[in-house]
Amino acid sequence: YTAAMLMVHAGWPFWAAILPAGLAGSAAGFLASVTALRGIRNYYLAIVTLAFGELLRWSYIHGEAATGGTDGLAVRRADFFGIVLDSETARFYVFLLIVTVIVKGVSNLLRSRIGRAIVAIRDNELATASLAIPTGRYIVLAFTLSGFVVGIAGSLFAGLVGQVIPESFGLIELILHFAMVLVGGLGSLFGSVLGAIALTALPEFFRPFPGLYEMFFGGLLIVFLLIQPRGLSALCAKRWPALRDRYFRER
Protein backbone atom coordinates (compact mmCIF):
# COMPACT_ATOMS: atom_id res chain seq x y z
CA TYR A 1 0.00 0.00 0.00
CA THR A 2 2.89 2.37 0.69
CA ALA A 3 4.30 1.81 -2.79
CA ALA A 4 0.85 2.21 -4.38
CA MET A 5 0.07 5.41 -2.47
CA LEU A 6 3.42 6.95 -3.38
CA MET A 7 2.92 6.09 -7.04
CA VAL A 8 -0.73 7.20 -7.20
CA HIS A 9 -0.80 10.23 -4.90
CA ALA A 10 2.77 11.52 -5.14
CA GLY A 11 3.61 10.42 -8.67
CA TRP A 12 6.73 8.49 -7.66
CA PRO A 13 8.17 5.95 -10.10
CA PHE A 14 7.96 2.31 -9.08
CA TRP A 15 11.68 1.87 -8.41
CA ALA A 16 11.71 4.85 -6.04
CA ALA A 17 8.78 3.50 -4.01
CA ILE A 18 10.42 0.14 -3.24
CA LEU A 19 12.68 1.31 -0.40
CA PRO A 20 9.98 3.43 1.37
CA ALA A 21 7.70 0.38 1.19
CA GLY A 22 10.38 -1.61 2.99
CA LEU A 23 10.71 1.10 5.64
CA ALA A 24 6.92 1.10 6.13
CA GLY A 25 7.09 -2.65 6.60
CA SER A 26 9.84 -2.14 9.18
CA ALA A 27 7.57 0.24 11.09
CA ALA A 28 4.75 -2.33 11.06
CA GLY A 29 7.17 -5.02 12.20
CA PHE A 30 8.34 -2.79 15.03
CA LEU A 31 4.76 -2.31 16.21
CA ALA A 32 4.08 -6.05 16.00
CA SER A 33 7.20 -6.77 18.08
CA VAL A 34 5.56 -5.18 21.13
CA THR A 35 3.49 -8.35 21.62
CA ALA A 36 6.62 -10.50 21.57
CA LEU A 37 8.22 -8.32 24.22
CA ARG A 38 5.19 -8.98 26.41
CA GLY A 39 6.19 -12.63 26.58
CA ILE A 40 3.79 -13.99 23.94
CA ARG A 41 5.45 -16.86 22.06
CA ASN A 42 4.91 -19.71 19.59
CA TYR A 43 1.38 -20.22 18.26
CA TYR A 44 -0.05 -17.43 20.43
CA LEU A 45 2.36 -15.02 18.77
CA ALA A 46 1.22 -16.27 15.35
CA ILE A 47 -2.41 -15.61 16.33
CA VAL A 48 -1.57 -12.09 17.48
CA THR A 49 0.28 -11.50 14.21
CA LEU A 50 -2.82 -12.61 12.28
CA ALA A 51 -4.92 -10.20 14.33
CA PHE A 52 -2.46 -7.40 13.57
CA GLY A 53 -2.81 -8.16 9.86
CA GLU A 54 -6.60 -7.97 10.14
CA LEU A 55 -6.27 -4.62 11.91
CA LEU A 56 -4.21 -3.30 9.02
CA ARG A 57 -6.78 -4.61 6.52
CA TRP A 58 -9.49 -2.77 8.45
CA SER A 59 -7.44 0.41 8.15
CA TYR A 60 -7.14 -0.11 4.39
CA ILE A 61 -10.91 -0.42 4.07
CA HIS A 62 -11.73 2.67 6.13
CA GLY A 63 -8.87 4.91 5.01
CA GLU A 64 -10.59 5.85 1.74
CA ALA A 65 -8.71 9.12 1.26
CA ALA A 66 -5.32 7.43 1.19
CA THR A 67 -6.05 3.80 0.33
CA GLY A 68 -9.11 4.03 -1.91
CA GLY A 69 -11.23 2.04 0.52
CA THR A 70 -12.73 -1.21 -0.73
CA ASP A 71 -11.92 -0.27 -4.35
CA GLY A 72 -8.21 -0.03 -3.57
CA LEU A 73 -5.64 1.76 -5.70
CA ALA A 74 -4.85 1.13 -9.36
CA VAL A 75 -1.11 1.36 -9.91
CA ARG A 76 0.00 2.86 -13.19
CA ARG A 77 2.52 1.12 -15.40
CA ALA A 78 5.61 0.31 -13.37
CA ASP A 79 9.20 0.78 -14.48
CA PHE A 80 12.53 -0.17 -12.94
CA PHE A 81 15.32 2.26 -13.83
CA GLY A 82 14.03 2.65 -17.37
CA ILE A 83 12.90 -0.96 -17.82
CA VAL A 84 9.16 -0.87 -18.41
CA LEU A 85 7.51 -3.77 -16.63
CA ASP A 86 4.78 -4.27 -19.20
CA SER A 87 5.42 -7.95 -19.91
CA GLU A 88 5.68 -11.13 -17.89
CA THR A 89 9.28 -11.60 -19.02
CA ALA A 90 10.40 -8.14 -17.88
CA ARG A 91 8.67 -8.50 -14.51
CA PHE A 92 10.09 -11.99 -13.98
CA TYR A 93 13.72 -11.02 -14.47
CA VAL A 94 13.53 -7.72 -12.57
CA PHE A 95 11.71 -9.31 -9.63
CA LEU A 96 14.11 -12.28 -9.70
CA LEU A 97 17.01 -9.85 -9.41
CA ILE A 98 15.45 -8.04 -6.44
CA VAL A 99 14.51 -11.30 -4.68
CA THR A 100 18.02 -12.69 -5.20
CA VAL A 101 19.57 -9.58 -3.65
CA ILE A 102 17.19 -9.74 -0.67
CA VAL A 103 17.75 -13.47 -0.07
CA LYS A 104 21.52 -13.04 -0.33
CA GLY A 105 21.38 -10.14 2.12
CA VAL A 106 19.33 -12.14 4.62
CA SER A 107 21.68 -15.11 4.22
CA ASN A 108 24.68 -12.91 5.01
CA LEU A 109 22.83 -11.39 7.96
CA LEU A 110 22.13 -14.82 9.45
CA ARG A 111 25.86 -15.56 9.43
CA SER A 112 26.70 -12.27 11.15
CA ARG A 113 26.80 -11.57 14.89
CA ILE A 114 23.26 -10.20 14.76
CA GLY A 115 21.96 -13.22 12.87
CA ARG A 116 23.63 -15.70 15.19
CA ALA A 117 22.09 -13.91 18.18
CA ILE A 118 18.62 -14.07 16.60
CA VAL A 119 19.03 -17.78 15.83
CA ALA A 120 20.23 -18.41 19.40
CA ILE A 121 17.14 -16.67 20.78
CA ARG A 122 14.95 -18.79 18.52
CA ASP A 123 16.54 -21.99 19.77
CA ASN A 124 16.68 -21.14 23.48
CA GLU A 125 15.81 -17.67 24.67
CA LEU A 126 16.66 -18.28 28.34
CA ALA A 127 20.09 -19.70 27.55
CA THR A 128 20.80 -16.77 25.25
CA ALA A 129 19.79 -14.26 27.93
CA SER A 130 22.14 -16.00 30.38
CA LEU A 131 25.02 -15.01 28.08
CA ALA A 132 24.21 -11.32 28.66
CA ILE A 133 22.72 -10.96 25.18
CA PRO A 134 19.88 -8.38 25.18
CA THR A 135 17.18 -10.68 23.86
CA GLY A 136 14.46 -8.03 23.85
CA ARG A 137 16.50 -5.77 21.60
CA TYR A 138 17.21 -8.57 19.14
CA ILE A 139 13.58 -9.68 19.10
CA VAL A 140 12.53 -6.17 18.09
CA LEU A 141 15.31 -6.11 15.49
CA ALA A 142 14.17 -9.47 14.06
CA PHE A 143 10.59 -8.20 13.67
CA THR A 144 11.78 -4.94 12.14
CA LEU A 145 14.06 -6.63 9.62
CA SER A 146 11.36 -9.14 8.74
CA GLY A 147 8.93 -6.27 8.20
CA PHE A 148 11.43 -4.63 5.85
CA VAL A 149 11.57 -7.76 3.69
CA VAL A 150 7.77 -8.04 3.69
CA GLY A 151 7.47 -4.37 2.73
CA ILE A 152 9.75 -4.92 -0.27
CA ALA A 153 7.65 -7.93 -1.24
CA GLY A 154 4.51 -5.79 -0.97
CA SER A 155 5.93 -3.22 -3.39
CA LEU A 156 6.70 -6.01 -5.86
CA PHE A 157 3.14 -7.29 -5.45
CA ALA A 158 1.77 -3.86 -6.31
CA GLY A 159 3.96 -3.67 -9.42
CA LEU A 160 3.03 -7.20 -10.46
CA VAL A 161 -0.74 -7.07 -10.03
CA GLY A 162 -1.22 -3.40 -10.89
CA GLN A 163 -3.81 -2.88 -8.15
CA VAL A 164 -3.93 -3.24 -4.39
CA ILE A 165 -7.22 -3.96 -2.62
CA PRO A 166 -7.95 -4.98 1.00
CA GLU A 167 -9.03 -8.47 -0.04
CA SER A 168 -5.48 -9.15 -1.21
CA PHE A 169 -4.34 -9.04 2.42
CA GLY A 170 -7.09 -11.08 4.05
CA LEU A 171 -6.85 -13.98 6.46
CA ILE A 172 -6.50 -16.56 3.68
CA GLU A 173 -3.40 -14.84 2.31
CA LEU A 174 -1.87 -14.65 5.78
CA ILE A 175 -2.47 -18.36 6.32
CA LEU A 176 -0.92 -19.07 2.92
CA HIS A 177 2.23 -17.18 3.91
CA PHE A 178 2.50 -19.13 7.15
CA ALA A 179 1.98 -22.33 5.16
CA MET A 180 4.87 -21.44 2.85
CA VAL A 181 7.22 -21.27 5.83
CA LEU A 182 5.78 -24.45 7.34
CA VAL A 183 6.02 -26.50 4.16
CA GLY A 184 9.47 -25.14 3.34
CA GLY A 185 10.83 -25.67 6.84
CA LEU A 186 10.82 -23.56 9.99
CA GLY A 187 14.13 -21.90 10.72
CA SER A 188 15.46 -22.33 7.18
CA LEU A 189 15.93 -19.51 4.68
CA PHE A 190 16.30 -22.05 1.89
CA GLY A 191 13.09 -23.71 3.09
CA SER A 192 11.17 -20.45 2.93
CA VAL A 193 12.15 -20.06 -0.71
CA LEU A 194 11.20 -23.68 -1.44
CA GLY A 195 7.86 -23.31 0.29
CA ALA A 196 7.04 -20.13 -1.60
CA ILE A 197 7.87 -21.75 -4.94
CA ALA A 198 5.92 -24.91 -4.15
CA LEU A 199 2.72 -23.25 -2.92
CA THR A 200 2.79 -20.64 -5.70
CA ALA A 201 3.15 -23.25 -8.43
CA LEU A 202 0.75 -25.76 -6.89
CA PRO A 203 -2.52 -24.01 -7.90
CA GLU A 204 -1.45 -24.15 -11.56
CA PHE A 205 -1.51 -27.96 -11.47
CA PHE A 206 -5.04 -27.91 -10.07
CA ARG A 207 -6.40 -25.30 -12.46
CA PRO A 208 -8.24 -27.95 -14.55
CA PHE A 209 -9.81 -29.36 -11.36
CA PRO A 210 -11.76 -26.61 -9.58
CA GLY A 211 -12.26 -27.20 -5.87
CA LEU A 212 -9.59 -29.87 -5.47
CA TYR A 213 -6.80 -27.44 -4.65
CA GLU A 214 -8.37 -26.38 -1.35
CA MET A 215 -8.75 -30.01 -0.29
CA PHE A 216 -5.18 -30.86 -1.28
CA PHE A 217 -3.83 -27.73 0.42
CA GLY A 218 -5.47 -28.64 3.73
CA GLY A 219 -4.26 -32.23 3.49
CA LEU A 220 -0.75 -31.06 2.64
CA LEU A 221 -0.53 -28.97 5.79
CA ILE A 222 -1.71 -31.88 7.92
CA VAL A 223 0.87 -34.21 6.36
CA PHE A 224 3.72 -31.79 6.95
CA LEU A 225 2.63 -31.09 10.53
CA LEU A 226 2.39 -34.78 11.43
CA ILE A 227 4.99 -36.50 9.23
CA GLN A 228 7.50 -33.90 8.08
CA PRO A 229 7.38 -30.99 10.55
CA ARG A 230 10.79 -29.69 9.44
CA GLY A 231 9.58 -29.23 5.89
CA LEU A 232 11.13 -29.60 2.48
CA SER A 233 14.45 -28.15 3.58
CA ALA A 234 15.05 -31.15 5.87
CA LEU A 235 14.36 -33.53 2.99
CA CYS A 236 16.79 -31.64 0.76
CA ALA A 237 19.41 -31.62 3.51
CA LYS A 238 19.19 -35.40 3.74
CA ARG A 239 19.40 -35.81 -0.01
CA TRP A 240 22.17 -33.24 -0.52
CA PRO A 241 24.36 -32.98 2.61
CA ALA A 242 26.17 -29.91 1.22
CA LEU A 243 22.98 -27.92 1.80
CA ARG A 244 22.85 -28.76 5.49
CA ASP A 245 25.62 -26.49 6.73
CA ARG A 246 24.72 -23.54 4.53
CA TYR A 247 20.94 -23.47 4.35
CA PHE A 248 19.52 -25.74 7.04
CA ARG A 249 19.75 -25.81 10.82
CA GLU A 250 18.31 -28.49 13.06
CA ARG A 251 15.75 -27.20 15.53
Beta strands, then each sheet from edge to edge (+ up, - down):
strand 1: 73-74
strand 2: 79-80
strand 3: 83-84
strand 4: 163-164
sheet 1: 1+ 4-
sheet 2: 2+ 3-
end
